[in-house]
């Protein structure tokens, strides 16, 4: 049984690594880049399948930084040399600290040397100096090379930009909403999330992240903690190449905080018959056993639209939202009920059905000409 469940966001995959996330400007983090000739004698970590045994292909790391700030995007360059008189198609496997970081297969002509597109890997922010080992293998270990890169301590994010408090205790199967605010709203910012050292996702993975950042000046992550234990959640914030770190310790215990609830909905939950040009007022009765209700965030699915945010408080309250138009057939209205402790409940309460459509089962979302999306 999984100890936790991923709710929102997935790691972006690509030809180069599963752990590679988007792009970033490394700035000073790339200073001190070591070439193969400079670094080989220092590390002593070149790996050969058997001393003195010739191989048909050779691989080596030729460029990578000596050190970067923890959380930065690590990039390196490798060279593949064909030692035979025929064209070959070797496969390179990239590994960072024992974690698979992608692979690529390429063609190398007889006696030629090729440099494939530089791979990349998002490092985890660190509270103190550390290091990672980058390794490349060719064709399952016919030849290999590895180097060590130092990680500088990552500066801590301003605590006022971190939500919720860094230490919290929740009951099993409770979902928590983590947020990091905009360091500079005018500068491009990405956030990558780790749970117990595992990269679980980033802000480039789904459109709601971008919408939430525009509307609320914050990136978010939702995680459901299923069983008792202690979990470490880390956010790595990249602001135009500058790195910041935020972390939370979550203790899951039967005596912890409970999740908020949705007790009643008006109009009635379920199918909502409405046309795209009609206005609707939604009401939601919400409650929190711990008495820390804070807000309700209203989403419109398919359109990836944040409809609004309603303030709530105390142990029970009613959230209200009026929508002038834009509720299209098959869309869902999904409220998030969030407490000041970070516990959250998300639920698709209303399913929109346009009564003017003759055969809604044969239409697609937004196919009605009156739908603005």
Secondary structure, 3 states (H helix, E strand, C coil): CCCEEECCCCCCCCCECCCCCCCCCCHHHHCCEEEHHHHHHHHCCCEECCCCCCCCEEEEEEEEECEEECCCEEEEEEEEEECCCCCECCEEEEEECCEEEEEEECCECCCCEECCCCEEEECCCCCCCEEEEEEEEECCCCEEEEEEEEEECCCECCHHHEECCCEEEECCCEEEEEEEECCCCCCCEEEEEEECCEEEEECCCCHHHHHHHHHHCEEEEEEEECCCEEEEEEEEEEECCEEEEEEEEEEECCCCECCCEEEEEECCCEEEECCCCCCEEEEEEEECCCCCEEEEEEEECCCCEEEEEEECCCCEEEEEEEECCCCCCCCEEEEEEEECCCEEEEEEEEEEECCCCCCHHHCCCCCCCCCCC
